[in-house]
Amino acid sequence: MQRIGSIIRLRPEHRDTYLKLHAEVWPSVEQTLRDANIRNYTIFLHDDLLIGYYEYVGDDFDADMERIAADPQTQQWWKLTDPCQESVAEPGSGHWWAPMREIWHLSDDAA
């Protein structure tokens, strides 16, 4: 299992829209994420920053990300959510949500 964290800025003028959309995420979008081996996906909000966390349980991350990007319902979802966001990723990196580096993790093991 791989833990993934990422961050993006929420545009203040779209805050209400973004929060309403995420109060009722489309079931088809959620299923696409599950089918692409995404688990425990959470988005946290702090001021104008969105912090995403999920666990990837598959064995071909790039192929699963391509599967998500190719899904028509997910593409429609992104047409609604992307204008609400402002990327903080390094220009030219190819990322919309900026990846975060994991620096510490408390495991379930008490060794």
C-alpha positions in Angstrom: 0.0 0.0 0.0 1.2 3.5 -0.9 0.1 6.6 0.9 -0.3 9.7 -1.3 -0.7 13.3 -0.1 -1.2 16.3 -2.2 -2.2 20.0 -1.9 -4.0 22.6 -4.0 -5.4 26.1 -3.3 -9.2 26.6 -3.1 -10.3 29.7 -4.9 -12.3 31.7 -2.3 -14.9 32.8 -4.8 -15.7 29.1 -5.5 -15.6 27.8 -2.0 -19.3 27.3 -1.6 -19.6 25.5 -5.0 -16.7 23.2 -4.2 -18.0 22.3 -0.7 -21.5 21.7 -2.2 -20.1 19.4 -4.9 -18.1 17.4 -2.3 -21.1 17.1 0.0 -22.6 14.8 -2.7 -19.8 13.3 -4.8 -21.2 11.4 -7.8 -21.3 7.7 -7.1 -19.8 6.9 -10.5 -16.8 9.1 -9.7 -16.3 7.3 -6.4 -16.6 3.9 -8.1 -14.0 4.9 -10.7 -11.6 5.7 -7.8 -12.3 2.4 -6.1 -11.8 0.5 -9.4 -8.5 2.2 -9.8 -7.3 0.9 -6.4 -7.8 4.1 -4.4 -8.8 3.6 -0.8 -9.4 6.0 2.2 -9.5 9.1 0.0 -9.9 12.2 2.2 -9.8 15.9 1.4 -9.1 18.2 4.3 -9.7 22.0 4.2 -7.5 24.5 6.0 -8.2 28.2 5.2 -7.9 28.2 1.4 -5.8 25.0 1.1 -7.2 21.6 0.2 -5.1 18.7 1.4 -5.8 15.3 -0.2 -4.8 11.9 1.2 -5.4 8.5 -0.2 -4.0 5.0 -0.1 -3.1 3.2 -3.4 -3.4 -0.6 -3.2 -2.8 -1.5 -6.8 0.4 -2.6 -8.6 0.3 -0.2 -11.6 -0.2 3.4 -10.4 0.3 5.0 -13.8 -2.2 2.8 -15.5 -4.7 3.3 -12.7 -4.3 7.1 -12.9 -4.8 6.9 -16.7 -8.0 4.9 -16.1 -9.3 7.6 -13.8 -8.4 10.4 -16.3 -10.1 8.5 -19.2 -13.4 8.1 -17.4 -16.1 10.3 -18.9 -17.9 10.9 -15.7 -14.7 11.9 -13.9 -13.9 14.3 -16.8 -17.3 15.9 -16.3 -16.6 16.1 -12.5 -13.3 17.8 -13.1 -14.9 20.4 -15.4 -16.9 21.4 -12.3 -14.2 21.2 -9.7 -11.1 22.4 -11.6 -12.3 26.0 -11.8 -12.6 26.0 -8.1 -8.9 25.2 -7.6 -5.6 27.0 -8.2 -2.6 24.7 -8.6 0.4 25.2 -6.3 2.4 22.6 -8.2 5.8 23.4 -9.7 5.2 24.8 -13.2 5.9 22.3 -15.9 5.7 19.4 -13.4 2.5 18.0 -15.0 0.7 18.0 -11.6 -2.5 19.7 -10.9 -2.5 18.8 -7.2 1.0 19.3 -5.9 2.5 16.1 -4.4 3.5 16.2 -0.8 6.5 14.2 0.6 5.7 11.9 3.5 8.1 12.6 6.3 6.6 10.6 9.1 4.0 7.9 9.7 2.7 6.2 12.8 2.2 2.6 11.9 -0.4 0.3 13.5 2.5 -2.0 14.7 3.5 -1.5 18.3 7.0 -2.9 18.0 
